[in-house]
Amino acid sequence: MTTTATSLLSDRVQHMEESATLRMAQLGREVKARGFDVISLSLGEPDFDTPEHIKQAAKEALDLGLTKYTPVPGTPELKKAISDKFKRENGLDYAPSQIVVSTGAKQSIANVCYALLNEGDEVVILAPFWVSYSAMVEVAGGKPVIVGAGIEEDFKVQPEAIAAAITDRTKFILFSSPCNPTGSVYTADELAAISRMLLDYPDVYVVSDEIYEHINFTGAHASIGTFPEVKDRTITVNGFSKGFAMTGWRLGYLGAPQDVADACSKLQGQSTSGANSIAQYAGAHALNSDLGPTYAMKEAFGRRRELIIEGLERIEGLKVNRPQGAFYIFPDVSAFFGKSSGEYTITNADDLAEYLLLNAHVATVTGDAFGAPNCLRISYAASEEQLRTAVERIGEALAALA
């Protein structure tokens, strides 16, 4: 006997919200299927192909017959490559035993949530934040505590605001730098100030999502785990999807204190087990090879950043800052709330994202999903021609609102 009664589904899945980025991407595909030329600026996916030398490494892995199960926390070769990368590029000291490789950085963060959180524990999330952070915390039984900063502060949260949110139930702080969705980058001085503040809270872990590390226009990426105040309680998350254009390979990793790494490995052993063998072989090759293709991608993103900032700044009503990393721009669109095109009234960022999709045929994502209800996330992981056209369409659609 089968049933589709939702009462049989768990409370956690019924209360879980669908990913806003994936939802907008799906809506964009539906509009496109109706015959419209939709420019999708909604997904956080590089539009570049995986570099050729990495693809060749995957073919080599197949030729070598590396098609069997892998150790749960990752192959020894990849874990050593990650440990070496952490030391070489980030100044972080994680031994191979402290590395856990997962099926994407998202799983790495989810593993941390399940490994650290008891029912009712709190996680201070710096906002704007990636859409899945709060959902992962809640599914693991935790309570997200959102602490935000606005566009005037370049969306970077000050230490005193973080401190004010910490309670005796706080288990860890979670943030990304470079940030999805804002592109903001915490400087070494800003991270040092946060680290000094955390001296007063010795039982609070730090989870630093650095997946956009290589798309950084400041000239220097800083990792909070390098600061002595938090070195022994920092969990650093990274992966291959952004800097190496390996989104479909599903390969991420973390470096953590040994007990946390062991717990994440134990948990993963009862869920997905080890990550893909071919991807891990190629990932080790990527980390041990020249980063020329990665730097070329960053340069292309830098040109696109200038293009889209220049275009959006010309649109009256948009408030735009200058993001220092990732491939997003996060304008404040609140000036359009309450306006109407005659057929469509804009009450919030959700309405505006839908309006732009249906009228300008440009897919964006509402900032509400990222903890910033006055903003829209616009990805510039698209060709310069597409970006010029998208900005023109957005400008025309917004000009029609009164």
VOPAGU-2260 file (C-alpha; in pm, 1 decimal, decimal comma):
REM VOPAGU-2260
SITE   aa  ch    i         X         Y         Z
SITE  MET   A    0       0,0       0,0       0,0
SITE  THR   A    1     134,0     346,1     -89,5
SITE  THR   A    2      22,6     693,9       7,7
SITE  THR   A    3     120,7    1048,8     -73,8
SITE  ALA   A    4     -17,6    1193,1     248,1
SITE  THR   A    5     218,5    1468,0     361,9
SITE  SER   A    6     141,4    1373,1     723,0
SITE  LEU   A    7     374,7    1076,6     674,1
SITE  LEU   A    8     666,1    1304,2     588,8
SITE  SER   A    9     897,8    1419,1     865,4
SITE  ASP   A   10     841,7    1755,8    1029,7
SITE  ARG   A   11    1192,8    1861,0     933,9
SITE  VAL   A   12    1140,2    1814,0     561,8
SITE  GLN   A   13     794,2    1971,8     567,9
SITE  HIS   A   14     932,5    2283,5     737,7
SITE  MET   A   15    1240,1    2303,2     517,6
SITE  GLU   A   16    1233,3    2573,8     251,4
SITE  GLU   A   17    1333,5    2501,0    -105,8
SITE  SER   A   18    1664,0    2653,6    -213,6
SITE  ALA   A   19    1581,4    2996,1    -359,9
SITE  THR   A   20    1868,3    2981,0    -608,3
SITE  LEU   A   21    1755,6    2645,9    -744,0
SITE  ARG   A   22    1392,6    2760,5    -749,3
SITE  MET   A   23    1474,6    3068,5    -956,9
SITE  ALA   A   24    1686,9    2862,2   -1192,2
SITE  GLN   A   25    1392,8    2627,6   -1244,2
SITE  LEU   A   26    1151,8    2918,5   -1303,2
SITE  GLY   A   27    1396,6    3058,2   -1553,8
SITE  ARG   A   28    1402,8    2727,5   -1739,8
SITE  GLU   A   29    1021,7    2721,0   -1743,6
SITE  VAL   A   30    1001,2    3071,1   -1892,0
SITE  LYS   A   31    1268,3    2979,5   -2144,4
SITE  ALA   A   32    1070,5    2667,4   -2240,8
SITE  ARG   A   33     782,8    2897,9   -2333,7
SITE  GLY   A   34    1002,2    3048,2   -2604,2
SITE  PHE   A   35    1155,2    3349,3   -2429,1
SITE  ASP   A   36    1525,1    3434,2   -2443,2
SITE  VAL   A   37    1605,1    3413,0   -2071,5
SITE  ILE   A   38    1943,9    3525,2   -1942,8
SITE  SER   A   39    2009,0    3334,3   -1621,4
SITE  LEU   A   40    2203,7    3527,7   -1361,4
SITE  SER   A   41    2069,2    3320,2   -1073,4
SITE  LEU   A   42    2303,9    3025,6   -1019,9
SITE  GLY   A   43    2644,3    3036,3    -853,7
SITE  GLU   A   44    2820,3    2836,7   -1122,7
SITE  PRO   A   45    3122,0    2943,5   -1330,3
SITE  ASP   A   46    3039,6    2942,8   -1699,9
SITE  PHE   A   47    3387,2    2810,2   -1782,1
SITE  ASP   A   48    3470,6    2449,7   -1861,8
SITE  THR   A   49    3690,7    2251,4   -1625,0
SITE  PRO   A   50    4056,5    2310,6   -1726,9
SITE  GLU   A   51    4190,0    2054,7   -1971,8
SITE  HIS   A   52    4469,4    1921,8   -1749,9
SITE  ILE   A   53    4216,1    1832,9   -1480,3
SITE  LYS   A   54    3993,8    1649,6   -1729,0
SITE  GLN   A   55    4297,0    1460,3   -1856,0
SITE  ALA   A   56    4376,4    1352,9   -1499,7
SITE  ALA   A   57    4024,5    1209,2   -1469,5
SITE  LYS   A   58    4076,0    1011,7   -1790,3
SITE  GLU   A   59    4404,5     884,0   -1650,9
SITE  ALA   A   60    4226,0     770,7   -1335,6
SITE  LEU   A   61    3984,7     568,9   -1549,6
SITE  ASP   A   62    4271,6     414,5   -1746,2
SITE  LEU   A   63    4438,1     317,6   -1418,4
SITE  GLY   A   64    4119,5     143,7   -1304,4
SITE  LEU   A   65    4063,0     372,0   -1005,7
SITE  THR   A   66    3693,4     293,1    -996,2
SITE  LYS   A   67    3654,5     137,3    -651,0
SITE  TYR   A   68    3526,8     269,1    -319,8
SITE  THR   A   69    3751,4     527,7    -156,3
SITE  PRO   A   70    3833,7     572,1     213,7
SITE  VAL   A   71    3554,8     761,9     388,4
SITE  PRO   A   72    3755,7    1079,1     465,9
SITE  GLY   A   73    3928,0    1083,7     126,2
SITE  THR   A   74    4216,4     921,1     -57,4
SITE  PRO   A   75    4560,5     962,4     101,7
SITE  GLU   A   76    4685,7    1138,2    -212,6
SITE  LEU   A   77    4412,1    1401,5    -208,9
SITE  LYS   A   78    4429,0    1456,3     166,1
SITE  LYS   A   79    4804,3    1519,1     143,0
SITE  ALA   A   80    4749,5    1756,9    -150,6
SITE  ILE   A   81    4488,7    1946,9      53,5
SITE  SER   A   82    4713,6    1960,1     361,3
SITE  ASP   A   83    4998,9    2091,8     146,2
SITE  LYS   A   84    4765,9    2344,7     -19,7
SITE  PHE   A   85    4647,1    2473,5     317,8
SITE  LYS   A   86    5007,7    2530,1     429,1
SITE  ARG   A   87    5130,5    2671,3      98,2
SITE  GLU   A   88    4843,6    2904,5      10,6
SITE  ASN   A   89    4670,3    2980,3     339,5
SITE  GLY   A   90    4923,7    2941,0     620,1
SITE  LEU   A   91    4698,7    2679,8     783,6
SITE  ASP   A   92    4838,2    2374,6     962,8
SITE  TYR   A   93    4600,0    2085,1     908,7
SITE  ALA   A   94    4760,7    1740,8     900,3
SITE  PRO   A   95    4618,3    1492,4     648,0
SITE  SER   A   96    4436,8    1321,1     935,1
SITE  GLN   A   97    4250,2    1647,4     997,6
SITE  ILE   A   98    4114,7    1660,3     640,8
SITE  VAL   A   99    3775,2    1517,9     541,9
SITE  VAL   A  100    3681,6    1506,2     173,5
SITE  SER   A  101    3310,1    1513,4      92,3
SITE  THR   A  102    3068,1    1524,3    -198,7
SITE  GLY   A  103    3089,3    1901,6    -225,0
SITE  ALA   A  104    3157,9    2176,6      26,4
SITE  LYS   A  105    2786,4    2179,8     108,0
SITE  GLN   A  106    2817,5    1830,5     252,2
SITE  SER   A  107    3125,1    1939,9     445,7
SITE  ILE   A  108    2922,2    2211,8     618,7
SITE  ALA   A  109    2627,8    1978,4     675,0
SITE  ASN   A  110    2863,8    1724,1     833,4
SITE  VAL   A  111    2990,1    1992,9    1072,3
SITE  CYS   A  112    2634,4    2083,2    1170,2
SITE  TYR   A  113    2544,0    1722,3    1247,9
SITE  ALA   A  114    2873,7    1657,1    1423,5
SITE  LEU   A  115    2860,6    1962,0    1654,2
SITE  LEU   A  116    2498,4    2054,7    1716,9
SITE  ASN   A  117    2268,0    1922,3    1983,8
SITE  GLU   A  118    1899,8    2012,6    1986,6
SITE  GLY   A  119    1863,3    2383,1    2062,0
SITE  ASP   A  120    2228,5    2477,8    2014,2
SITE  GLU   A  121    2276,6    2812,2    1843,1
SITE  VAL   A  122    2482,6    2908,1    1540,1
SITE  VAL   A  123    2563,9    3272,9    1475,9
SITE  ILE   A  124    2539,4    3322,4    1098,9
SITE  LEU   A  125    2685,5    3638,7     950,5
SITE  ALA   A  126    2439,4    3787,1     702,4
SITE  PRO   A  127    2393,2    3815,2     415,5
SITE  PHE   A  128    2461,3    3442,8     400,6
SITE  TRP   A  129    2442,8    3155,0     156,5
SITE  VAL   A  130    2084,8    3026,9     140,6
SITE  SER   A  131    2157,7    2676,2     271,0
SITE  TYR   A  132    2333,9    2777,8     593,8
SITE  SER   A  133    2024,6    2833,6     804,3
SITE  ALA   A  134    1844,7    2529,8     663,5
SITE  MET   A  135    2136,8    2300,0     739,2
SITE  VAL   A  136    2159,0    2430,6    1094,6
SITE  GLU   A  137    1786,3    2378,5    1149,8
SITE  VAL   A  138    1780,2    2026,4    1004,7
SITE  ALA   A  139    2062,0    1934,5    1244,4
SITE  GLY   A  140    1850,3    2057,4    1536,9
SITE  GLY   A  141    2022,2    2391,0    1579,8
SITE  LYS   A  142    1888,8    2744,3    1592,1
SITE  PRO   A  143    2023,9    3001,9    1344,3
SITE  VAL   A  144    2098,2    3340,5    1499,6
SITE  ILE   A  145    2130,8    3589,8    1215,9
SITE  VAL   A  146    2356,0    3893,8    1255,2
SITE  GLY   A  147    2363,4    4121,5     954,4
SITE  ALA   A  148    2529,4    4423,7     800,4
SITE  GLY   A  149    2399,6    4645,1     521,9
SITE  ILE   A  150    2537,5    4774,8     196,5
SITE  GLU   A  151    2678,0    5084,1     371,8
SITE  GLU   A  152    2914,2    4850,9     562,1
SITE  ASP   A  153    2990,8    4647,4     248,5
SITE  PHE   A  154    2782,6    4376,5     417,2
SITE  LYS   A  155    3060,6    4299,5     669,6
SITE  VAL   A  156    2958,0    4235,1    1030,3
SITE  GLN   A  157    3153,4    4405,4    1308,3
SITE  PRO   A  158    3300,1    4207,7    1604,4
SITE  GLU   A  159    3080,4    4383,4    1859,4
SITE  ALA   A  160    2765,2    4279,8    1672,9
SITE  ILE   A  161    2882,7    3918,9    1669,7
SITE  ALA   A  162    2964,5    3931,6    2039,8
SITE  ALA   A  163    2618,0    4064,9    2119,0
SITE  ALA   A  164    2464,2    3757,4    1954,2
SITE  ILE   A  165    2670,4    3497,8    2140,1
SITE  THR   A  166    2501,8    3316,3    2429,0
SITE  ASP   A  167    2585,7    3013,7    2639,7
SITE  ARG   A  168    2409,1    2803,9    2372,6
SITE  THR   A  169    2629,6    2924,8    2085,5
SITE  LYS   A  170    2824,1    2637,6    1930,3
SITE  PHE   A  171    2988,1    2807,7    1633,7
SITE  ILE   A  172    3001,0    3110,7    1403,8
SITE  LEU   A  173    2942,3    3049,1    1032,8
SITE  PHE   A  174    3036,9    3280,2     746,2
SITE  SER   A  175    3190,4    3290,2     399,6
SITE  SER   A  176    3471,4    3508,6     266,3
SITE  PRO   A  177    3467,9    3589,4     -20,4
SITE  CYS   A  178    3098,1    3593,7      46,9
SITE  ASN   A  179    2809,1    3438,0    -136,9
SITE  PRO   A  180    2586,8    3638,0    -203,5
SITE  THR   A  181    2756,6    3976,1    -161,7
SITE  GLY   A  182    3108,7    3924,5    -293,1
SITE  SER   A  183    3240,0    4095,0      21,1
SITE  VAL   A  184    3583,5    3991,6     146,6
SITE  TYR   A  185    3692,1    4014,7     509,3
SITE  THR   A  186    4043,0    4158,7     529,6
SITE  ALA   A  187    4315,8    4017,5     753,0
SITE  ASP   A  188    4269,1    4309,3     993,5
SITE  GLU   A  189    3892,8    4251,4    1011,3
SITE  LEU   A  190    3938,9    3878,5    1076,3
SITE  ALA   A  191    4203,7    3955,7    1338,8
SITE  ALA   A  192    3954,0    4179,1    1519,9
SITE  ILE   A  193    3691,6    3902,6    1517,4
SITE  SER   A  194    3952,7    3657,2    1647,7
SITE  ARG   A  195    4048,9    3886,3    1935,0
SITE  MET   A  196    3683,0    3926,1    2028,0
SITE  LEU   A  197    3646,2    3547,8    2041,2
SITE  LEU   A  198    3909,5    3525,0    2314,1
SITE  ASP   A  199    3617,9    3598,8    2548,5
SITE  TYR   A  200    3429,6    3295,3    2413,1
SITE  PRO   A  201    3675,2    3003,0    2420,7
SITE  ASP   A  202    3409,1    2735,8    2363,4
SITE  VAL   A  203    3279,2    2883,0    2037,2
SITE  TYR   A  204    3402,8    2726,3    1713,8
SITE  VAL   A  205    3449,8    2917,2    1387,5
SITE  VAL   A  206    3336,8    2767,9    1054,9
SITE  SER   A  207    3492,5    2957,6     764,8
SITE  ASP   A  208    3359,1    2882,8     416,6
SITE  GLU   A  209    3635,7    2979,2     172,3
SITE  ILE   A  210    3501,1    2816,9    -144,9
SITE  TYR   A  211    3544,4    3144,5    -342,3
SITE  GLU   A  212    3902,5    3189,8    -224,4
SITE  HIS   A  213    4055,7    3210,4    -572,6
SITE  ILE   A  214    3803,7    3465,4    -702,6
SITE  ASN   A  215    3937,3    3747,9    -490,3
SITE  PHE   A  216    4016,3    4091,2    -630,5
SITE  THR   A  217    4192,1    4228,1    -320,3
SITE  GLY   A  218    4522,3    4060,6    -403,8
SITE  ALA   A  219    4537,2    3861,0     -79,6
SITE  HIS   A  220    4301,0    3602,1      65,4
SITE  ALA   A  221    4300,0    3582,3     446,1
SITE  SER   A  222    4197,5    3274,1     645,4
SITE  ILE   A  223    4072,2    3326,9     999,1
SITE  GLY   A  224    4229,4    2997,0    1105,8
SITE  THR   A  225    4574,5    3156,0    1085,8
SITE  PHE   A  226    4511,6    3370,4    1393,5
SITE  PRO   A  227    4636,1    3216,3    1719,2
SITE  GLU   A  228    4325,2    3314,7    1916,3
SITE  VAL   A  229    4106,3    3076,1    1711,9
SITE  LYS   A  230    4357,4    2851,8    1533,8
SITE  ASP   A  231    4267,1    2540,8    1734,9
SITE  ARG   A  232    3890,4    2584,4    1697,4
SITE  THR   A  233    3855,1    2685,3    1334,3
SITE  ILE   A  234    3699,7    2457,7    1072,6
SITE  THR   A  235    3799,7    2569,7     723,5
SITE  VAL   A  236    3575,8    2459,3     436,0
SITE  ASN   A  237    3678,9    2471,2      70,9
SITE  GLY   A  238    3635,4    2283,1    -253,8
SITE  PHE   A  239    3686,5    2269,4    -627,2
SITE  SER   A  240    3361,4    2400,2    -774,1
SITE  LYS   A  241    3439,3    2771,8    -804,7
SITE  GLY   A  242    3813,8    2818,3    -846,5
SITE  PHE   A  243    3851,9    2514,5   -1073,1
SITE  ALA   A  244    3511,4    2526,1   -1247,7
SITE  MET   A  245    3436,3    2173,3   -1120,9
SITE  THR   A  246    3076,2    2218,5   -1004,5
SITE  GLY   A  247    2950,0    1887,5   -1144,2
SITE  TRP   A  248    3239,3    1690,2    -999,4
SITE  ARG   A  249    3093,6    1734,5    -647,8
SITE  LEU   A  250    3413,8    1757,5    -447,7
SITE  GLY   A  251    3468,5    1957,4    -131,3
SITE  TYR   A  252    3671,2    1931,0     186,4
SITE  LEU   A  253    3732,4    2064,5     532,6
SITE  GLY   A  254    4022,5    2098,8     769,6
SITE  ALA   A  255    3929,3    2078,7    1136,4
SITE  PRO   A  256    4050,2    2002,3    1488,1
SITE  GLN   A  257    4116,9    1629,7    1503,8
SITE  ASP   A  258    3812,3    1540,9    1712,6
SITE  VAL   A  259    3582,1    1733,5    1478,1
SITE  ALA   A  260    3740,8    1577,2    1169,8
SITE  ASP   A  261    3699,3    1230,8    1322,5
SITE  ALA   A  262    3335,0    1304,2    1401,6
SITE  CYS   A  263    3265,9    1425,6    1047,1
SITE  SER   A  264    3431,7    1114,5     903,4
SITE  LYS   A  265    3229,5     891,2    1135,3
SITE  LEU   A  266    2908,9    1064,7    1030,8
SITE  GLN   A  267    2993,1    1047,5     661,2
SITE  GLY   A  268    3067,8     677,7     697,0
SITE  GLN   A  269    2701,9     623,5     782,9
SITE  SER   A  270    2567,8     840,3     500,2
SITE  THR   A  271    2752,2     879,8     169,5
SITE  SER   A  272    3088,3     719,6     256,6
SITE  GLY   A  273    3383,0     827,8      40,8
SITE  ALA   A  274    3359,3    1079,9    -243,2
SITE  ASN   A  275    3395,4     989,9    -610,3
SITE  SER   A  276    3725,6     815,9    -687,5
SITE  ILE   A  277    3777,8     978,5   -1028,2
SITE  ALA   A  278    3703,4    1327,8    -897,0
SITE  GLN   A  279    3946,4    1281,1    -607,6
SITE  TYR   A  280    4229,3    1177,9    -838,1
SITE  ALA   A  281    4161,6    1479,4   -1059,9
SITE  GLY   A  282    4129,7    1705,4    -755,0
SITE  ALA   A  283    4473,1    1608,0    -625,9
SITE  HIS   A  284    4614,8    1684,4    -971,0
SITE  ALA   A  285    4439,5    2024,0    -970,0
SITE  LEU   A  286    4591,0    2123,5    -635,3
SITE  ASN   A  287    4938,5    2010,9    -734,4
SITE  SER   A  288    4933,3    2183,1   -1074,1
SITE  ASP   A  289    4980,8    2536,6   -1199,3
SITE  LEU   A  290    4693,7    2772,9   -1120,1
SITE  GLY   A  291    4719,0    2955,4   -1451,2
SITE  PRO   A  292    4366,2    2861,6   -1570,5
SITE  THR   A  293    4223,5    2965,6   -1232,6
SITE  TYR   A  294    4391,9    3306,6   -1252,7
SITE  ALA   A  295    4265,9    3348,8   -1610,7
SITE  MET   A  296    3909,5    3287,0   -1487,3
SITE  LYS   A  297    3957,2    3540,5   -1209,6
SITE  GLU   A  298    4076,3    3800,7   -1459,2
SITE  ALA   A  299    3767,8    3738,0   -1674,6
SITE  PHE   A  300    3542,3    3773,2   -1371,1
SITE  GLY   A  301    3721,4    4096,5   -1284,3
SITE  ARG   A  302    3640,3    4243,9   -1625,1
SITE  ARG   A  303    3279,1    4134,8   -1591,4
SITE  ARG   A  304    3259,3    4289,0   -1245,2
SITE  GLU   A  305    3359,1    4625,7   -1384,4
SITE  LEU   A  306    3112,4    4590,7   -1670,4
SITE  ILE   A  307    2814,2    4508,5   -1453,1
SITE  ILE   A  308    2894,7    4765,1   -1183,4
SITE  GLU   A  309    2923,9    5037,3   -1446,3
SITE  GLY   A  310    2592,6    4932,1   -1602,6
SITE  LEU   A  311    2395,9    4896,8   -1280,0
SITE  GLU   A  312    2526,2    5224,8   -1138,6
SITE  ARG   A  313    2357,8    5403,8   -1430,5
SITE  ILE   A  314    2015,5    5268,9   -1329,8
SITE  GLU   A  315    1836,0    5523,9   -1113,1
SITE  GLY   A  316    1712,1    5373,4    -787,4
SITE  LEU   A  317    1966,9    5093,0    -756,1
SITE  LYS   A  318    2217,4    5120,9    -473,1
SITE  VAL   A  319    2539,5    4942,0    -572,7
SITE  ASN   A  320    2864,9    4879,8    -386,1
SITE  ARG   A  321    3191,7    4732,2    -515,9
SITE  PRO   A  322    3227,3    4363,4    -419,0
SITE  GLN   A  323    3583,8    4241,2    -376,1
SITE  GLY   A  324    3538,3    3872,7    -455,1
SITE  ALA   A  325    3322,2    3587,9    -584,8
SITE  PHE   A  326    3111,7    3662,2    -895,4
SITE  TYR   A  327    2805,7    3834,4    -753,7
SITE  ILE   A  328    2676,9    4184,4    -712,4
SITE  PHE   A  329    2412,6    4248,7    -447,2
SITE  PRO   A  330    2234,1    4580,5    -509,6
SITE  ASP   A  331    1986,6    4732,5    -268,2
SITE  VAL   A  332    1657,1    4752,2    -460,7
SITE  SER   A  333    1429,8    4887,2    -185,7
SITE  ALA   A  334    1371,5    5210,8    -379,3
SITE  PHE   A  335    1140,8    5012,9    -608,9
SITE  PHE   A  336     919,7    4872,8    -333,5
SITE  GLY   A  337     569,7    5011,0    -366,1
SITE  LYS   A  338     608,2    5088,0    -735,0
SITE  SER   A  339     395,7    4938,7   -1011,4
SITE  SER   A  340     409,4    4876,0   -1384,0
SITE  GLY   A  341      30,6    4889,5   -1404,0
SITE  GLU   A  342      -4,3    4512,7   -1416,5
SITE  TYR   A  343     252,6    4427,8   -1153,2
SITE  THR   A  344     305,1    4585,1    -809,4
SITE  ILE   A  345     639,6    4545,4    -632,8
SITE  THR   A  346     604,4    4494,9    -258,8
SITE  ASN   A  347     937,3    4323,7    -187,7
SITE  ALA   A  348    1250,2    4173,3    -345,0
SITE  ASP   A  349    1065,7    3849,1    -422,8
SITE  ASP   A  350     820,7    4042,8    -639,2
SITE  LEU   A  351    1101,2    4230,8    -809,9
SITE  ALA   A  352    1293,2    3912,1    -896,0
SITE  GLU   A  353     975,7    3762,8   -1043,6
SITE  TYR   A  354     898,2    4085,5   -1230,2
SITE  LEU   A  355    1245,4    4093,3   -1387,7
SITE  LEU   A  356    1214,6    3730,4   -1494,3
SITE  LEU   A  357     872,0    3771,7   -1651,9
SITE  ASN   A  358     925,1    4117,6   -1804,2
SITE  ALA   A  359    1297,8    4153,6   -1864,7
SITE  HIS   A  360    1360,4    3778,9   -1902,9
SITE  VAL   A  361    1655,5    3801,9   -1664,9
SITE  ALA   A  362    1672,4    3550,2   -1378,6
SITE  THR   A  363    1806,5    3684,6   -1048,1
SITE  VAL   A  364    1751,9    3573,7    -686,9
SITE  THR   A  365    1568,1    3756,3    -411,6
SITE  GLY   A  366    1791,8    3880,4    -132,0
SITE  ASP   A  367    1535,4    3767,2     124,6
SITE  ALA   A  368    1667,1    3412,6      84,3
SITE  PHE   A  369    2010,7    3536,9     190,4
SITE  GLY   A  370    1895,3    3728,4     495,5
SITE  ALA   A  371    1886,7    4064,9     314,6
SITE  PRO   A  372    1528,3    4141,0     209,9
SITE  ASN   A  373    1615,7    4475,1      45,9
SITE  CYS   A  374    1853,3    4324,4    -209,9
SITE  LEU   A  375    1880,8    4106,4    -519,5
SITE  ARG   A  376    2165,5    3869,5    -597,9
SITE  ILE   A  377    2291,3    3900,7    -953,4
SITE  SER   A  378    2555,1    3655,4   -1072,3
SITE  TYR   A  379    2795,8    3776,7   -1338,0
SITE  ALA   A  380    2908,6    3424,0   -1428,1
SITE  ALA   A  381    2795,8    3487,7   -1785,5
SITE  SER   A  382    2948,2    3623,1   -2103,3
SITE  GLU   A  383    3013,2    3995,7   -2137,6
SITE  GLU   A  384    2758,0    4009,1   -2420,5
SITE  GLN   A  385    2492,8    3846,8   -2201,2
SITE  LEU   A  386    2573,0    4082,8   -1914,9
SITE  ARG   A  387    2539,8    4391,5   -2133,8
SITE  THR   A  388    2205,2    4269,8   -2263,5
SITE  ALA   A  389    2086,0    4176,0   -1913,5
SITE  VAL   A  390    2175,4    4516,8   -1769,5
SITE  GLU   A  391    1995,3    4689,7   -2056,3
SITE  ARG   A  392    1683,9    4478,3   -2001,4
SITE  ILE   A  393    1691,5    4533,8   -1625,4
SITE  GLY   A  394    1722,4    4909,7   -1675,4
SITE  GLU   A  395    1426,6    4920,3   -1913,1
SITE  ALA   A  396    1209,3    4706,1   -1685,0
SITE  LEU   A  397    1288,2    4914,3   -1376,1
SITE  ALA   A  398    1229,3    5239,1   -1565,7
SITE  ALA   A  399     876,8    5114,4   -1640,5
SITE  LEU   A  400     792,3    5109,1   -1269,5
SITE  ALA   A  401     633,3    5418,5   -1122,8
